[in-house]
Amino acid sequence: MEVLQGVSGLGREFDLVDMVANLIGAILGGAFYLLYRQIVYKYLTPVGS
C-alpha cells in the first residue's frame, strides 16, 4: 500500500514507519485469527466429529 501511495500522484507519500505499522498489524491479525481458530475447534467442535 505504501509503495502505491508513493507512485499514485494523489499527494500521498511513502512512509516507512506506516509500512512497518501495517506489517505488524497484519502479522498480529493473522496470529489472533490462528489462535481464535484453534480455540473454536478445540472447545466448540462437537464430540465425534
PDB file of N, CA, C, O and CB in Angstrom:
ATOM      1  N   MET A   1       0.822  -1.191   0.000  1.00  0.00           N
ATOM      2  CA  MET A   1       0.000   0.000   0.000  1.00  0.00           C
ATOM      3  C   MET A   1       0.866   1.254   0.000  1.00  0.00           C
ATOM      4  O   MET A   1       0.573   2.222  -0.702  1.00  0.00           O
ATOM      5  CB  MET A   1      -0.936  -0.002   1.202  1.00  0.00           C
ATOM      6  N   GLU A   2       1.916   1.229   0.778  1.00  0.00           N
ATOM      7  CA  GLU A   2       2.757   2.422   0.883  1.00  0.00           C
ATOM      8  C   GLU A   2       3.442   2.744  -0.444  1.00  0.00           C
ATOM      9  O   GLU A   2       3.561   3.912  -0.815  1.00  0.00           O
ATOM     10  CB  GLU A   2       3.807   2.234   1.980  1.00  0.00           C
ATOM     11  N   VAL A   3       3.883   1.732  -1.146  1.00  0.00           N
ATOM     12  CA  VAL A   3       4.538   1.963  -2.433  1.00  0.00           C
ATOM     13  C   VAL A   3       3.531   2.564  -3.408  1.00  0.00           C
ATOM     14  O   VAL A   3       3.863   3.495  -4.140  1.00  0.00           O
ATOM     15  CB  VAL A   3       5.137   0.643  -3.003  1.00  0.00           C
ATOM     16  N   LEU A   4       2.308   2.044  -3.426  1.00  0.00           N
ATOM     17  CA  LEU A   4       1.279   2.585  -4.310  1.00  0.00           C
ATOM     18  C   LEU A   4       0.947   4.030  -3.967  1.00  0.00           C
ATOM     19  O   LEU A   4       0.690   4.837  -4.860  1.00  0.00           O
ATOM     20  CB  LEU A   4       0.022   1.735  -4.237  1.00  0.00           C
ATOM     21  N   GLN A   5       0.952   4.359  -2.685  1.00  0.00           N
ATOM     22  CA  GLN A   5       0.701   5.743  -2.290  1.00  0.00           C
ATOM     23  C   GLN A   5       1.793   6.657  -2.826  1.00  0.00           C
ATOM     24  O   GLN A   5       1.522   7.789  -3.226  1.00  0.00           O
ATOM     25  CB  GLN A   5       0.610   5.862  -0.763  1.00  0.00           C
ATOM     26  N   GLY A   6       3.014   6.169  -2.831  1.00  0.00           N
ATOM     27  CA  GLY A   6       4.130   6.987  -3.288  1.00  0.00           C
ATOM     28  C   GLY A   6       4.122   7.250  -4.776  1.00  0.00           C
ATOM     29  O   GLY A   6       4.612   8.289  -5.220  1.00  0.00           O
ATOM     30  N   VAL A   7       3.572   6.325  -5.564  1.00  0.00           N
ATOM     31  CA  VAL A   7       3.600   6.489  -7.019  1.00  0.00           C
ATOM     32  C   VAL A   7       2.261   6.922  -7.596  1.00  0.00           C
ATOM     33  O   VAL A   7       2.158   7.137  -8.803  1.00  0.00           O
ATOM     34  CB  VAL A   7       4.030   5.204  -7.669  1.00  0.00           C
ATOM     35  N   SER A   8       1.238   7.053  -6.769  1.00  0.00           N
ATOM     36  CA  SER A   8      -0.103   7.343  -7.284  1.00  0.00           C
ATOM     37  C   SER A   8      -0.254   8.768  -7.791  1.00  0.00           C
ATOM     38  O   SER A   8      -1.090   9.017  -8.659  1.00  0.00           O
ATOM     39  CB  SER A   8      -1.125   7.089  -6.215  1.00  0.00           C
ATOM     40  N   GLY A   9       0.529   9.712  -7.277  1.00  0.00           N
ATOM     41  CA  GLY A   9       0.420  11.087  -7.719  1.00  0.00           C
ATOM     42  C   GLY A   9      -0.776  11.818  -7.139  1.00  0.00           C
ATOM     43  O   GLY A   9      -1.196  12.841  -7.680  1.00  0.00           O
ATOM     44  N   LEU A  10      -1.329  11.313  -6.055  1.00  0.00           N
ATOM     45  CA  LEU A  10      -2.505  11.937  -5.446  1.00  0.00           C
ATOM     46  C   LEU A  10      -2.160  12.753  -4.205  1.00  0.00           C
ATOM     47  O   LEU A  10      -3.040  13.078  -3.407  1.00  0.00           O
ATOM     48  CB  LEU A  10      -3.521  10.876  -5.088  1.00  0.00           C
ATOM     49  N   GLY A  11      -0.890  13.083  -4.043  1.00  0.00           N
ATOM     50  CA  GLY A  11      -0.468  13.888  -2.908  1.00  0.00           C
ATOM     51  C   GLY A  11      -0.122  13.085  -1.669  1.00  0.00           C
ATOM     52  O   GLY A  11       0.263  13.656  -0.649  1.00  0.00           O
ATOM     53  N   ARG A  12      -0.252  11.772  -1.744  1.00  0.00           N
ATOM     54  CA  ARG A  12       0.120  10.932  -0.609  1.00  0.00           C
ATOM     55  C   ARG A  12       1.561  10.504  -0.775  1.00  0.00           C
ATOM     56  O   ARG A  12       2.045  10.356  -1.897  1.00  0.00           O
ATOM     57  CB  ARG A  12      -0.813   9.698  -0.488  1.00  0.00           C
ATOM     58  N   GLU A  13       2.240  10.306   0.321  1.00  0.00           N
ATOM     59  CA  GLU A  13       3.665   9.989   0.275  1.00  0.00           C
ATOM     60  C   GLU A  13       3.955   8.635   0.897  1.00  0.00           C
ATOM     61  O   GLU A  13       3.222   8.162   1.766  1.00  0.00           O
ATOM     62  CB  GLU A  13       4.468  11.065   0.984  1.00  0.00           C
ATOM     63  N   PHE A  14       5.030   8.024   0.441  1.00  0.00           N
ATOM     64  CA  PHE A  14       5.543   6.785   1.015  1.00  0.00           C
ATOM     65  C   PHE A  14       6.071   7.070   2.410  1.00  0.00           C
ATOM     66  O   PHE A  14       6.795   8.045   2.610  1.00  0.00           O
ATOM     67  CB  PHE A  14       6.652   6.167   0.120  1.00  0.00           C
ATOM     68  N   ASP A  15       5.718   6.233   3.376  1.00  0.00           N
ATOM     69  CA  ASP A  15       6.189   6.411   4.746  1.00  0.00           C
ATOM     70  C   ASP A  15       6.610   5.049   5.297  1.00  0.00           C
ATOM     71  O   ASP A  15       5.778   4.157   5.463  1.00  0.00           O
ATOM     72  CB  ASP A  15       5.084   7.063   5.643  1.00  0.00           C
ATOM     73  N   LEU A  16       7.893   4.896   5.576  1.00  0.00           N
ATOM     74  CA  LEU A  16       8.421   3.623   6.057  1.00  0.00           C
ATOM     75  C   LEU A  16       7.815   3.237   7.400  1.00  0.00           C
ATOM     76  O   LEU A  16       7.536   2.059   7.626  1.00  0.00           O
ATOM     77  CB  LEU A  16       9.935   3.692   6.172  1.00  0.00           C
ATOM     78  N   VAL A  17       7.607   4.186   8.286  1.00  0.00           N
ATOM     79  CA  VAL A  17       7.034   3.888   9.606  1.00  0.00           C
ATOM     80  C   VAL A  17       5.617   3.350   9.444  1.00  0.00           C
ATOM     81  O   VAL A  17       5.234   2.404  10.133  1.00  0.00           O
ATOM     82  CB  VAL A  17       7.031   5.154  10.508  1.00  0.00           C
ATOM     83  N   ASP A  18       4.843   3.935   8.552  1.00  0.00           N
ATOM     84  CA  ASP A  18       3.486   3.468   8.304  1.00  0.00           C
ATOM     85  C   ASP A  18       3.500   2.063   7.705  1.00  0.00           C
ATOM     86  O   ASP A  18       2.636   1.244   8.018  1.00  0.00           O
ATOM     87  CB  ASP A  18       2.748   4.438   7.371  1.00  0.00           C
ATOM     88  N   MET A  19       4.474   1.784   6.848  1.00  0.00           N
ATOM     89  CA  MET A  19       4.596   0.469   6.248  1.00  0.00           C
ATOM     90  C   MET A  19       4.895  -0.580   7.318  1.00  0.00           C
ATOM     91  O   MET A  19       4.327  -1.672   7.288  1.00  0.00           O
ATOM     92  CB  MET A  19       5.689   0.469   5.174  1.00  0.00           C
ATOM     93  N   VAL A  20       5.777  -0.260   8.255  1.00  0.00           N
ATOM     94  CA  VAL A  20       6.107  -1.182   9.343  1.00  0.00           C
ATOM     95  C   VAL A  20       4.879  -1.389  10.235  1.00  0.00           C
ATOM     96  O   VAL A  20       4.615  -2.512  10.666  1.00  0.00           O
ATOM     97  CB  VAL A  20       7.307  -0.644  10.178  1.00  0.00           C
ATOM     98  N   ALA A  21       4.137  -0.335  10.512  1.00  0.00           N
ATOM     99  CA  ALA A  21       2.922  -0.458  11.325  1.00  0.00           C
ATOM    100  C   ALA A  21       1.904  -1.352  10.623  1.00  0.00           C
ATOM    101  O   ALA A  21       1.256  -2.171  11.274  1.00  0.00           O
ATOM    102  CB  ALA A  21       2.309   0.935  11.607  1.00  0.00           C
ATOM    103  N   ASN A  22       1.751  -1.209   9.308  1.00  0.00           N
ATOM    104  CA  ASN A  22       0.844  -2.077   8.548  1.00  0.00           C
ATOM    105  C   ASN A  22       1.288  -3.534   8.630  1.00  0.00           C
ATOM    106  O   ASN A  22       0.456  -4.427   8.789  1.00  0.00           O
ATOM    107  CB  ASN A  22       0.775  -1.629   7.079  1.00  0.00           C
ATOM    108  N   LEU A  23       2.580  -3.777   8.524  1.00  0.00           N
ATOM    109  CA  LEU A  23       3.110  -5.138   8.591  1.00  0.00           C
ATOM    110  C   LEU A  23       2.863  -5.753   9.966  1.00  0.00           C
ATOM    111  O   LEU A  23       2.428  -6.901  10.064  1.00  0.00           O
ATOM    112  CB  LEU A  23       4.612  -5.143   8.271  1.00  0.00           C
ATOM    113  N   ILE A  24       3.134  -5.004  11.012  1.00  0.00           N
ATOM    114  CA  ILE A  24       2.913  -5.506  12.372  1.00  0.00           C
ATOM    115  C   ILE A  24       1.436  -5.808  12.588  1.00  0.00           C
ATOM    116  O   ILE A  24       1.092  -6.832  13.179  1.00  0.00           O
ATOM    117  CB  ILE A  24       3.411  -4.486  13.421  1.00  0.00           C
ATOM    118  N   GLY A  25       0.566  -4.931  12.118  1.00  0.00           N
ATOM    119  CA  GLY A  25      -0.871  -5.162  12.247  1.00  0.00           C
ATOM    120  C   GLY A  25      -1.318  -6.405  11.509  1.00  0.00           C
ATOM    121  O   GLY A  25      -2.141  -7.164  12.020  1.00  0.00           O
ATOM    122  N   ALA A  26      -0.791  -6.628  10.317  1.00  0.00           N
ATOM    123  CA  ALA A  26      -1.152  -7.814   9.550  1.00  0.00           C
ATOM    124  C   ALA A  26      -0.668  -9.088  10.240  1.00  0.00           C
ATOM    125  O   ALA A  26      -1.389 -10.085  10.285  1.00  0.00           O
ATOM    126  CB  ALA A  26      -0.572  -7.728   8.139  1.00  0.00           C
ATOM    127  N   ILE A  27       0.541  -9.055  10.773  1.00  0.00           N
ATOM    128  CA  ILE A  27       1.081 -10.226  11.471  1.00  0.00           C
ATOM    129  C   ILE A  27       0.270 -10.521  12.729  1.00  0.00           C
ATOM    130  O   ILE A  27      -0.080 -11.673  12.983  1.00  0.00           O
ATOM    131  CB  ILE A  27       2.566 -10.005  11.833  1.00  0.00           C
ATOM    132  N   LEU A  28      -0.033  -9.490  13.518  1.00  0.00           N
ATOM    133  CA  LEU A  28      -0.828  -9.694  14.729  1.00  0.00           C
ATOM    134  C   LEU A  28      -2.239 -10.171  14.393  1.00  0.00           C
ATOM    135  O   LEU A  28      -2.776 -11.045  15.072  1.00  0.00           O
ATOM    136  CB  LEU A  28      -0.893  -8.399  15.545  1.00  0.00           C
ATOM    137  N   GLY A  29      -2.835  -9.607  13.360  1.00  0.00           N
ATOM    138  CA  GLY A  29      -4.167 -10.045  12.948  1.00  0.00           C
ATOM    139  C   GLY A  29      -4.179 -11.508  12.540  1.00  0.00           C
ATOM    140  O   GLY A  29      -5.092 -12.249  12.905  1.00  0.00           O
ATOM    141  N   GLY A  30      -3.171 -11.928  11.785  1.00  0.00           N
ATOM    142  CA  GLY A  30      -3.067 -13.333  11.393  1.00  0.00           C
ATOM    143  C   GLY A  30      -2.849 -14.250  12.584  1.00  0.00           C
ATOM    144  O   GLY A  30      -3.428 -15.334  12.648  1.00  0.00           O
ATOM    145  N   ALA A  31      -2.021 -13.827  13.524  1.00  0.00           N
ATOM    146  CA  ALA A  31      -1.758 -14.627  14.720  1.00  0.00           C
ATOM    147  C   ALA A  31      -3.020 -14.766  15.573  1.00  0.00           C
ATOM    148  O   ALA A  31      -3.317 -15.854  16.067  1.00  0.00           O
ATOM    149  CB  ALA A  31      -0.626 -13.995  15.547  1.00  0.00           C
ATOM    150  N   PHE A  32      -3.762 -13.671  15.748  1.00  0.00           N
ATOM    151  CA  PHE A  32      -5.006 -13.744  16.513  1.00  0.00           C
ATOM    152  C   PHE A  32      -6.028 -14.635  15.822  1.00  0.00           C
ATOM    153  O   PHE A  32      -6.768 -15.356  16.491  1.00  0.00           O
ATOM    154  CB  PHE A  32      -5.586 -12.348  16.719  1.00  0.00           C
ATOM    155  N   TYR A  33      -6.081 -14.596  14.494  1.00  0.00           N
ATOM    156  CA  TYR A  33      -7.001 -15.462  13.762  1.00  0.00           C
ATOM    157  C   TYR A  33      -6.647 -16.928  13.989  1.00  0.00           C
ATOM    158  O   TYR A  33      -7.532 -17.743  14.250  1.00  0.00           O
ATOM    159  CB  TYR A  33      -6.976 -15.132  12.259  1.00  0.00           C
ATOM    160  N   LEU A  34      -5.365 -17.272  13.892  1.00  0.00           N
ATOM    161  CA  LEU A  34      -4.961 -18.655  14.098  1.00  0.00           C
ATOM    162  C   LEU A  34      -5.263 -19.116  15.522  1.00  0.00           C
ATOM    163  O   LEU A  34      -5.711 -20.245  15.724  1.00  0.00           O
ATOM    164  CB  LEU A  34      -3.474 -18.819  13.797  1.00  0.00           C
ATOM    165  N   LEU A  35      -5.025 -18.260  16.501  1.00  0.00           N
ATOM    166  CA  LEU A  35      -5.341 -18.591  17.886  1.00  0.00           C
ATOM    167  C   LEU A  35      -6.841 -18.780  18.072  1.00  0.00           C
ATOM    168  O   LEU A  35      -7.276 -19.728  18.726  1.00  0.00           O
ATOM    169  CB  LEU A  35      -4.825 -17.500  18.827  1.00  0.00           C
ATOM    170  N   TYR A  36      -7.625 -17.885  17.502  1.00  0.00           N
ATOM    171  CA  TYR A  36      -9.080 -17.972  17.593  1.00  0.00           C
ATOM    172  C   TYR A  36      -9.580 -19.268  16.962  1.00  0.00           C
ATOM    173  O   TYR A  36     -10.450 -19.941  17.516  1.00  0.00           O
ATOM    174  CB  TYR A  36      -9.736 -16.759  16.913  1.00  0.00           C
ATOM    175  N   ARG A  37      -9.027 -19.614  15.800  1.00  0.00           N
ATOM    176  CA  ARG A  37      -9.446 -20.835  15.113  1.00  0.00           C
ATOM    177  C   ARG A  37      -9.145 -22.076  15.950  1.00  0.00           C
ATOM    178  O   ARG A  37      -9.955 -23.001  16.008  1.00  0.00           O
ATOM    179  CB  ARG A  37      -8.754 -20.941  13.753  1.00  0.00           C
ATOM    180  N   GLN A  38      -7.982 -22.096  16.595  1.00  0.00           N
ATOM    181  CA  GLN A  38      -7.638 -23.240  17.449  1.00  0.00           C
ATOM    182  C   GLN A  38      -8.585 -23.337  18.635  1.00  0.00           C
ATOM    183  O   GLN A  38      -9.019 -24.433  18.990  1.00  0.00           O
ATOM    184  CB  GLN A  38      -6.190 -23.129  17.942  1.00  0.00           C
ATOM    185  N   ILE A  39      -8.907 -22.220  19.245  1.00  0.00           N
ATOM    186  CA  ILE A  39      -9.812 -22.217  20.392  1.00  0.00           C
ATOM    187  C   ILE A  39     -11.197 -22.691  19.974  1.00  0.00           C
ATOM    188  O   ILE A  39     -11.808 -23.501  20.672  1.00  0.00           O
ATOM    189  CB  ILE A  39      -9.894 -20.813  21.018  1.00  0.00           C
ATOM    190  N   VAL A  40     -11.696 -22.201  18.853  1.00  0.00           N
ATOM    191  CA  VAL A  40     -13.022 -22.604  18.381  1.00  0.00           C
ATOM    192  C   VAL A  40     -13.052 -24.099  18.097  1.00  0.00           C
ATOM    193  O   VAL A  40     -13.979 -24.788  18.524  1.00  0.00           O
ATOM    194  CB  VAL A  40     -13.415 -21.814  17.118  1.00  0.00           C
ATOM    195  N   TYR A  41     -12.057 -24.609  17.387  1.00  0.00           N
ATOM    196  CA  TYR A  41     -12.048 -26.034  17.066  1.00  0.00           C
ATOM    197  C   TYR A  41     -11.879 -26.891  18.318  1.00  0.00           C
ATOM    198  O   TYR A  41     -12.430 -27.990  18.391  1.00  0.00           O
ATOM    199  CB  TYR A  41     -10.935 -26.343  16.071  1.00  0.00           C
ATOM    200  N   LYS A  42     -11.136 -26.412  19.289  1.00  0.00           N
ATOM    201  CA  LYS A  42     -10.884 -27.211  20.491  1.00  0.00           C
ATOM    202  C   LYS A  42     -12.112 -27.252  21.397  1.00  0.00           C
ATOM    203  O   LYS A  42     -12.443 -28.312  21.928  1.00  0.00           O
ATOM    204  CB  LYS A  42      -9.684 -26.650  21.261  1.00  0.00           C
ATOM    205  N   TYR A  43     -12.788 -26.129  21.583  1.00  0.00           N
ATOM    206  CA  TYR A  43     -13.862 -26.054  22.561  1.00  0.00           C
ATOM    207  C   TYR A  43     -15.266 -26.080  21.976  1.00  0.00           C
ATOM    208  O   TYR A  43     -16.216 -26.363  22.706  1.00  0.00           O
ATOM    209  CB  TYR A  43     -13.702 -24.831  23.356  1.00  0.00           C
ATOM    210  N   LEU A  44     -15.433 -25.798  20.697  1.00  0.00           N
ATOM    211  CA  LEU A  44     -16.773 -25.708  20.135  1.00  0.00           C
ATOM    212  C   LEU A  44     -17.087 -26.756  19.075  1.00  0.00           C
ATOM    213  O   LEU A  44     -18.167 -26.729  18.484  1.00  0.00           O
ATOM    214  CB  LEU A  44     -16.964 -24.366  19.553  1.00  0.00           C
ATOM    215  N   THR A  45     -16.153 -27.685  18.825  1.00  0.00           N
ATOM    216  CA  THR A  45     -16.412 -28.749  17.871  1.00  0.00           C
ATOM    217  C   THR A  45     -17.106 -29.891  18.607  1.00  0.00           C
ATOM    218  O   THR A  45     -16.630 -30.336  19.651  1.00  0.00           O
ATOM    219  CB  THR A  45     -15.093 -29.233  17.189  1.00  0.00           C
ATOM    220  N   PRO A  46     -18.232 -30.368  18.067  1.00  0.00           N
ATOM    221  CA  PRO A  46     -18.949 -31.462  18.724  1.00  0.00           C
ATOM    222  C   PRO A  46     -18.084 -32.729  18.824  1.00  0.00           C
ATOM    223  O   PRO A  46     -17.264 -32.998  17.946  1.00  0.00           O
ATOM    224  CB  PRO A  46     -20.245 -31.772  17.964  1.00  0.00           C
ATOM    225  N   VAL A  47     -18.273 -33.481  19.876  1.00  0.00           N
ATOM    226  CA  VAL A  47     -17.531 -34.717  20.085  1.00  0.00           C
ATOM    227  C   VAL A  47     -17.966 -35.715  19.020  1.00  0.00           C
ATOM    228  O   VAL A  47     -19.155 -35.826  18.719  1.00  0.00           O
ATOM    229  CB  VAL A  47     -17.764 -35.288  21.524  1.00  0.00           C
ATOM    230  N   GLY A  48     -17.013 -36.439  18.451  1.00  0.00           N
ATOM    231  CA  GLY A  48     -17.301 -37.425  17.424  1.00  0.00           C
ATOM    232  C   GLY A  48     -17.197 -36.862  16.025  1.00  0.00           C
ATOM    233  O   GLY A  48     -17.460 -37.580  15.060  1.00  0.00           O
ATOM    234  N   SER A  49     -16.825 -35.605  15.881  1.00  0.00           N
ATOM    235  CA  SER A  49     -16.690 -35.021  14.539  1.00  0.00           C
ATOM    236  C   SER A  49     -15.288 -35.148  14.043  1.00  0.00           C
ATOM    237  O   SER A  49     -14.985 -34.714  12.932  1.00  0.00           O
ATOM    238  CB  SER A  49     -17.103 -33.565  14.532  1.00  0.00           C
TER     239      SER A  49
END
